[in-house]
Amino acid sequence: MGRPPCADPARQEREGRTMPDASGRQPGGARPRSVAFIGPQGAGKSTLMDALLAAAGAPPRRGGPRGMGTELRLAHASHMGDSWSLLDCPGSVEFAHDAACAAAVCDLAVVVAEAAPGRAAALGPVFRMLDARGTPAIVFVNKIDQLDGRVRDTLAAMQAQTQRKVVLRQVPIREGDHVTGYVDVVSERAYRYRRGAPSERIALPESIRAREAEARAELLEALADHDDALLEKVLEDLAPEPAEIYRPLHTGELSGAVVSVLLGAAEHNNGIHRLWKALRHDVPAPEETAARLGIAEEGPPLAQVFRTVHAGHAGRLSWARLWRGPVKDGTALDGHRIGGIHRFPNGEAQKAPEAQAGEIVALGRMEGVATGTTLGATPAGESLGFPAPTPPVHAVAVVLEDRKDEVRLSAALQRLAEEDPALQVVLDPESGQTVLHGQGELHLRAALDRLSAGAGMKLRTVRPQVPYRETIRHAVTQHARLKRQTGGHGQFADVKIRIEPRPRGDGFAFAEEVVGGAVPRRFIPAVGEAAEEATAKGPLGHRVVDVAVTLLDGGFHSVDSSDMAFATATRMAMQEGLAKADPVLLEPVHAVTVSVPAEYTPNAQRLLTGRRGQILGYAAKEGWEGWDCVEALVPAAELQEFIIELRSQTQGLGSYTHRFDHLAEARHR
């Protein structure tokens, strides 16, 4: 077996690849930079990152073809003397919080898109997430070999999804129906793709000259809006040098005004070396990113934790971006001593003695440090913003096959919630169920798979119980008498109560109208407490709400009466009286806001009405061109698995938020 390419120092020197030394420093002295690969499910982000790692000298990835990712992946690489941290983000909308966390700490996002214009709508939420963080971005149109129509149509579809100006950096070269290469719009050089190898330079085909000139003019016009020197050349019809184009391009990307588009096919290694070159020149330096986030360049070490992982024997690892450094193993940050620094060269864990400013590393044994925490803050309170997860939209109740594992389950669920802030674990005191809330079926299934594998427990899931309530329609008067003789002091109490309905939402109320001392004052509080306790479970099996109980009359015994006796008699009266008062089942109704692209608004409305929803109206979603918000009132029982159907009817783009609104008489159960 020969050595992998990265193990040959002479070859590294010839090809411009150099590995960092033990401290993580690079020969060129530049600070390490970070890139996140973000995009819709199925765009090929993992394949692209693997291709970039291979081009940087990494050995082939083990494990065969990669399926759909459900976890954030970190790898370190060195290319042309520069050190890189690469983050591969899951593409499913259910793991959008992972992508948002990566965007919060990276220098630039590579938005991986498919060539088909019809898939561009899936980029809308991605661009808006990047806009919210102010994260610079470039687009890599993957699977360019599958392009059926014109690349300008793909570009136009992308432009409809973002306020940033989308500019084409490469024009595809076609031979018949196949894309065989590209022309670099800035350098005006043509290249032919070679399967599994770097592209080769060729003469610029005459057939592409007109389209290339058009694309170049569009690029210059877009950049001239942000650069006076370039604008002057454009107005004077002078051809700018490549350096005069790259400067405003970098500035525009850094400010978020511009997003450039590169082409390729990661599966065939097409466009990979050109992407590496673009990253080398376009990705902001860590100090530029720090300045964008308002982080002072000088000061003590400063790190931001953006992911928490429980990694078996390695224990708890906190993935963190080091904004200022260096830090060494054993360094204390805000009272937390680092118990190991881990890098992931080519994706494989490796311990390191220290980490430099700009790096993304895993810090060991940072117990009690939550995801999003800023470590090493100055006394002035330097703290960085961090994205909050979107509210959960799907839930399952977790049931153990063996009840002896209940303590272990509680600890394992706590670790799950620490790893993924988009998960919520709730112990429902009413039903006794342990309910796991998340972003969808895939999100919860992935979490439970990790739970089962890590804790070795057999689990199953059931639907969470809906918190139904009940009330009464009519007022009743009920009498109850308790008389027991047990040999010593007996028990005696006599109560007459009125039970009547109250307006919806008014809750429970107790009053007394006793006259003549029929019930001594000292026993009346026990009657009120017992009446309220009796509403915990009504004749239909649920908590009773919105009732008023009034003590009208009663009787007592000077020796045998007690608080306990009056409480027992009251419960007897409540049980019998509620059953006679025409009980009715109430179900919780939620106010729901569904967000979808406008073309799917009719689908969303049909889904809502099909689930007993009352449509209140719809309107354009503020700040989201081409999207609508549909407002409705929907019974909580109908929201179970609603997100699954909504996404299936909207190409995975639909989402919703909800909150409890009111209780209403249940039409179905």
N, C-alpha and C positions, 0 to 999 in steps of 0.2 A: 504494500500500500504506500503510495506517495504522500508526502506532506500536503495538507491543504494549502491553498494559495497564501493565506494570511500568515503561514508559518515560515515563509521564505523572506528574510529581510532584504536580500538583494533584489528580489522581484518587486517587493514593496517599494523600494527606492526608485526602480525603473518606472513603475506604473503610477508613482505619486501617492501610494497608499502607505501610511505610517501609523503604527499603533501607539497609543499613549503609554508613557512609562508608568511605574507603579503608583505614582502620585496622581495620575490622570492628566498630567500636563502634556501639551502638544509641542512638537519641535518648533512650529511656527509661532507659538506664544499666544495664539488667539484663544479667547475663552470658548468653552464648549457651548454649542447651540442645541436647541431642541425643536423638533418638528412633530406635529400630530397629524395623522392621516385620518380624515373625517369624511364621511359621505354615506349615502344610502346603502341599505342592505343589498348585497349582490354586485356592488360596483367593482370589487376586486381590490380592496384596501390591503388585505393581508398578503395577497399575491404580489402587489406592488412593493410592499415593504420588504418581503423576502427577496425580491429581485434586486432592490437597492442594496440590501445586506450582502447578497452574492457578488454584486459588482464592486463592493468595498472589500472583498476578500474573505467573506465568511464562508465556512463550509456549507454544503447543502443542508437544508433544514430536514431534520428527522421527522418521521411520522406520516409521510405520504401526503396526498392532496389535503388541503385545508378546507374544512367546511365553514359554516356560518359561525363567526365568533360571537361569544357572549361575555367575554371578559377583556378588559383593557390589557394590552401587552406592551412591555417595555424592552427595548434592545439598545445596546450601545454599539457604535461603529466608528471607524476612522476612515476618512477619504480625503486624499490630497492633502494630508497633514492636518486636517480639521477633525475635531472630536464632535460626535453627534449623539444625542439622545433621541430615539425614535419611538413614538407612541402610536400603536395601532388600536383605533377605537372601534368598538362594535357598531355595526351599521343600523341595527333595528332601532326604531323609534323608542322601543321599550328600554333601551340602554342609553338614551340621550343624555342622561346626567353624567355618565362616564365621559362622553365627548365634551360636555361643558366643563368638566373638571380639567381635562387635558388642555382645552382652549384657554383656561385661566392661567396656565403656567408655561405654555409653549411660546416660542418666538414667532412661529408662523404655522398656519394650518394648510396642508395640502388637501384640497377638496377633491376627492376622487369621484368622477362622474362617468356615466355611460354615454355612449355616442348617440343613442336614440333620442331625438327631441322630446318624445313622449314621456321620457323618464325625468325630464328636467324639473317637473313640479316637486319632486322629492327633495330638491336642493333648497327650496324655499325656507323650511325650518332650519336647515344647516346655516345658511347665510345669515338669518336673523339671529341665531345664537351667536355667531361670530361678531355680528354688529353689536350685540349687547355687551360683549367683552372687549370690543375694539381690536380684535385679533387680526393681524394681517393674513392674507390668504393668496394662494395661487390655485388654479384648477388644473388637474391632470385628467384629460378625457381618455379613459381607459377603453380597451377593446375597440380601438379605432379601426381594426381590421373588419369589424362588424358594421361599420357605417354604411347605411343604405342610401341615404339622401345626401344633402349638402351640409357641410360643416357649418356654414353660416346660419342654417336653420337651427342647428343645435345651439349655436351661440345666441341667437335671438331668443330661444326658449329659456336659456340661462339668464339672459338680461332681464327677462320678465320677473325673475325671482329675487333680484337684489337691486339695491340702490347704488351699489358700486358700479363703476364703469367696467364692463367686461371687454378685454382686448385680446385679440388673437395673436399669439406669438409665432405660430407655425401654420403653414398652409399645406394640406395633404396633397401628395402626388398620387394620381391614380393611373393604373393601367387596366383599361376596361372597367370592370366593376370592383376592382380590388385596390385598396390603399397600399402602396408599395414604399412610400417614403414621405418626406416632408421638405419644405423650404423654410429655413429660419428667417423670419420677417425682418429681424434687426440686422443680422449679418448678411442676409440675402445669399446664403449658401444652401445648396440642396444636398440631401442625404437619402440613401436607399436603405430601408430596413434589411437586416440580416437576422434570420431566426437564431436565437440563442447567442448572438454576438453583437458587438457595437455596430452601429450604422456606418456605412461607408459614404464618403463624399463623392458626389457626381456633379456633372455639369448641369446647370440650371436648365430644365427642359423648356423649350420654347412654348409649349402648350400651357405652361403654368405662369408665364411671365405677367400676363395681364391681371390674373387673379392675385398674384403676389404683390403687384404694385398697388392694387386696390386695398388689400389688407394692410400694407405698410402705410398708406395714406391715412387709413382709419386709425391706426395705432398712433401715428404722429399727431393727428388732430386731437385725439383723446388726451395725450400727454401734454400737448402744447397748452391746454387749458390750465395746467398747473406749473408751467415753467416758461418764464418770459424769454429766456435765451433761445429755447427751442421754438417758441412761437414766432420769434423774429425770423428764424431760418425758414420756417414753413411759409410765412407771408412773403418772403423774398424768393421762394421756390428754390432754396438751396438744400442739397442733400446733406443731412447731418451725419457726423461720424457715429459709429456704434456707441462709443462712450457717452456721447451727448444724448443718446436715447436711454441707455441703461440708468443714468443718473436720475432723471425724472420718473422712470419706471420704478426704481427702488423707493424713491420718495413717495410716490403715489400709493404703492403697496403698503408701505409703512403707515401712512396716514389713513388707510382704508378707503381712499378715493378710487383706487384701481385694483382690479384683480386680473392677472394675465392667465392665458389659457395655453397649456402645452398638450401635445398629443402623444399617444403611444399604445402599446399592448403589452402589459406586464407579463402575461403568460408566455409571450415569445421573446421577451427581453427587448422589445422595441421601445425606444425613447427613454430608456433607463439612464444611460450615461448623460444624455442631454438634461434630464431632470436633475441629476446630481450636480451638473454644472450650474443650473439655475438656482438650486438650493445654496450652493457655495456663494453665489453672488447676490442673491435676493433676500436670503433669510437675515433678519436684523440681528445684530450682535446683542448679547444678553444685556449689556449696559443700555442699549437703545430701548429694549423691552422694559427694563426697569424704569427708565425715564418716562416711558408711556404710562406706566402704572403708578408713577409718583414715588418711586423708591429711591432714596438717596444713595449715591454711588459709594460714599464713604460711610464707615460705621462698623459696628461689630457684626459677626456672622448673622445672617438672616435667612431662614428657610420657611417654606410653606408646604405643609402636608396636603396632598391632593388625593391620596388613596391609602386605605388601610387594608393589609392582607394578613391573614393568619396562615403561615406557610409551613405547616407541619413541624418538623424538627427545628426549622429556623425560627419558629415562634412568630411573634407579631412583628410585622415590617410596615414601616410608614414611608410610602413613596413621597419624596419631597423635592421641590425645586430649590436649589441653593442660590439665592439672589446675591448674597455677599458671603465671602469665605476667606480662607479655607476653614474646614472643620476636620478634626481628627477623631478617630475612634476613641471613645471615652470622654469627648468634649461634652460639657453640660450646656444645654440650651433651655433657658427658663426653668432651671431646676431639674430637667430631664436629661439623664446621662445617656449618651449614645452607646448602645451595646452592639456595635458592629455596623460597618458601612458596606453596602452591597452594590456592585454594578452587574450589568447583564450583557457582557460582550457577546454579540451575535445571539442574544436571548438566553444565554446560560448564566446562572448565578455565580458570582465570584466576589470574594471578600477583598476589600481595599483598605489601606491604612488611613487614607484621607480623601476628601472630595474638594474640588475647586469650585469657585463661584461660577455659576452658569450651568452646572451639571444637574441632572436628575438622578438621584440615587435612592436606595432603600435604606432607611435607618432602622436599626434593630432595637427592640426592647423599649420602645417609647410608650410605656403603659400610661393610659389615661389621656393620650394626645389624640384628639378627634380629627377626623378628616376636615380640612379647611383651616386648621389651626396655623397661625403664624408663630414661629419659634424664633427666639432671639430678639424680640422686639425691644426697642430702646425704651428708657423711662418715659419718653415723650408719647409712647403709645403707638408706635409704627405698626399698623395692622392692615392686612390686605383684604380686599373684598373677595368673596367666594360665592359661586352660584348655589342657590338653594334648589333642591329637587322639586319637580312639579308634584302637586298633590296626587296621591295614588288613585287609580281608576279600576283596580281589580283586586279581589281578595279571595283567599281560601282559608278554611279552618284546618289546622294540622291535627291529625289524630295518630297517636302512638299505637303500634300493635302490642307493645309490652308496657304497661303502666309503670313498671319499675324504672323506666328510663326518663321519668318526668323531670327530675332534677337536671339530668344531663341535657335534656331537650331545652330547658330554660337557658342554660349557659350557652348552648350552641346557637340558639336564636339570637341571643345577645351579641355573639360574635358576628353573626350574619348582618345584623343591623349596623354594627361598627364598620364592617367592610363596605356596606352599600347604604348610604344615607337615603337612597330612593326607596328603601324597604322600611316598613313600619310593622312592629310586632305589638299586638294589643291582646291583653287577656280580658275578655268580656266577662265582667262580674255577674251579669244577668244569666247568660247562657252557659258560662263556664268554659267556653271554647277559647282556644288559642288561635287568633286570627292573624294571618300574614297578609299585609297589604302591599301592593306594588304597582308596576306600570303596565302589566298585561300578563297574559298566560305564559309566554316564553320567559319573561323576567322571573316570575315566581317559580316556574319549573326549573330554571337554571339554578336558582337559589336553593331549592329543595334538593336538587341533585348534589350540590356541594355539601349540603347539610347531611344527607344520607351517607355520602362517601367519606366525609371527614369525621363524623361522629359514630358511624357504624350502627345507626338505628333504622329500624323498619318503620316507615311512615306511610300514611295514606291521607288523602285530602277529601273534605266534604264541603258543601256549600255553607257559608256562614248563616246563622239563623237571623232572620229579619226581626228587629225589635218591635213586634206588634204591640198594640195597647188595646184596652177596651174601656168603654164607658157605658152609661145607661141612658135610656130615652125617657123614662118616667120616674116620678117620685113615688116612694113607698114608705109606709110606716111599719116598723117591725118591732115586735116585743120578744124578749128572751129572758128566761129565768134560770139561774144556776142554784141548785140546792143539793148539797152532798153532805152526808154525815159519815164521818170516818172513825168514830170512837172518842176522839178528843174534840178539839175545836173543829167545826164543820166549815163548809164554804157556802156562802149565800150572797147572791147579787141579783137584782132585778133591774132591767133597763128597757126603756122604750125610746127608739131612735127614729128619726126621719132621714131617709137617704134620697137626695135629689140631684139631678144633673146641673152642672155649671156650664157657662159658655166655654167653647173650645180654647184651651190654653190657659185657663184660670187656675188650674191645679186643684189641690185638695184644701178644704176648709172645714173647721170644726167650730161649733157653737153650742151653747146650752140655754134652755128655757125652763129649767127646773124651778118650781115654786114650792114653798112650804117646807123646804129641807127634805124632800122625798129622797134625794141622793145627797149625802153630806158633801160639802165642798172639797174635803180632802180626797175624795175618790174620783172627782170629775176629771182631773188630769189623766188618770189611768184610762178612763173611757176614751178620751181624745187620742191618746197614743195608740191604744189597741185598735181604734177605728182606722187610723192611718196605716198601721201595720197590716191590717186586713186587706188593704188595697194592693198589696204586693202580688197577689194572685187571685184573679177573679174567676167567675164561673166558666169563662172560655179559656182559662189557663194563662192569662197574661196580666200585667200590671194594669190596675184600674186608674184612670185619670179623670180629672175634671168632675169631681163629685163633692157635694157638701153633706156633712153629717151633723145633725142637731140632736142633742140629748133632750128629750121632752119630759120624761118622767121616769120613775123607778121606785125601788124599795131596797131596804137594807136591814141587817140584823146587827144589834149592838155588839154581839160577840163574834159571830161567824163571818161578817163582811170584811173584805180586805181589798187592797189594790189588785191583787191577783184574781180574786173572784170577779170583780167588776170588769177586768180586762178579758177574762174568759167569756163572760156573758156577752160582752160587746162583740167579740169575734163571732160568737154564735149568731147574734143578730145580723151582723154584716154578711155572713155567709148566706144566710137564708134570704135576707133582704135584697142583696145584689142580684141573686138569681131570679127574683120576682120583678125586677125593675127594667125589664126588656133590655138586657145587655147587648151591646153591638161591638163588633171588632173594628179597630182603627188601624190603619197602616200609615207608616211615615211616607210623606211625599217630599221629594227633593226638587229644588230649583236647579235646572241643568242648563249649561251653556255649551253647545256643541260647536267646534271650530273645524271647518272644512274648506277646501277649495270650492269656489262658487259653482263649478260644474257638478259637484256632488251634493249641493244643497238639497235638491229633491230627494236624493237617496236618504240623507239624514232625516228629513221630515217624515218620510215613509217609515223609517225605522222607529222613530219616536212615537208616531201614532199607532204603530203596530204593537207597541209596548205600553199601551194605555196612557201615552203622554198627551198632554194638552199643550199645543203649540201656542206660544205667546207672541211670536213674531221673529223676524230675522232682519239682519242689517249687515252692511259691509264691516269686516273686522278692521278696527282702527290700526293703521300702520302696516297692514298686510294687504297689499294690492292683489285683487283677484281671489280673496278669501271672504267667507261669510261666517257670522255667528248666529246660530239658531237658539232661541230661548224657549224653554219648555218646562212644564211641571210634570214629573214622572214619579210613579210609586217606586220606593226603594227596592222592592222585590224585583222589579223589572230592570233594574240597573245591573243585576248580577249577570256577568258575561256580556253586557252591552258593548263593552269596548272591543271585544273579539269580532262581533258582527259589524260594528261601525268601521273598523279598519279593513275588514274584508270587502266592504262596499265603497271604500275610498282609496284603494291602492296603498293602504297602510298609513295614510296621511291624516285621517281624522283623529280628533282628540276631544276630550270634554272635561269640564269641571263641574262639581256639584256640591250642594250644601243642603242641610235639612231646612225645610220651609214650614211644613205644618203637618198635622195629622188629619186624615180624612177617613170616612167610613169605607171599609174595604169592599170593593165590588167583586173581587176574586181573591182567592187565596192559593 
